[in-house]
């Protein structure tokens, strides 16, 4: 069974858990701005599509929670334990 076979709400919940787990390990906070809009600092993330962008900037080319976390790690200069990674398709 591929990730796309899981209901969208399950994929959103899993993406949120992954992001919150990462954020807690690097001292950041995830804010829920709407049913499909999460925010870490000035970075907006939409779990149903996997897209993300920095406030006032165009959408970033990556897609998905793992790409978002990689982007955030480069942006803030903190890394997480690779044992916390998952693979979610969008």
C-alpha angles and dihedrals in degrees: 000000000000125000090255089063091067118091113264093243090057091051091048091050092048092048090050093049090050093049093046091048091052092045093052091053094052099038098254131128129228114216122198107220096174141344091286102021125088126174135200110187106309094340119103121204130190109198097194092061099021092230124140140178142173116252110276094008133101119266114283116247095238123088132204137031095286092053089047092052091048089051092048092048091054091045096051099026097235128121133203133217107276089223086078095064125115134179117237120170122213 
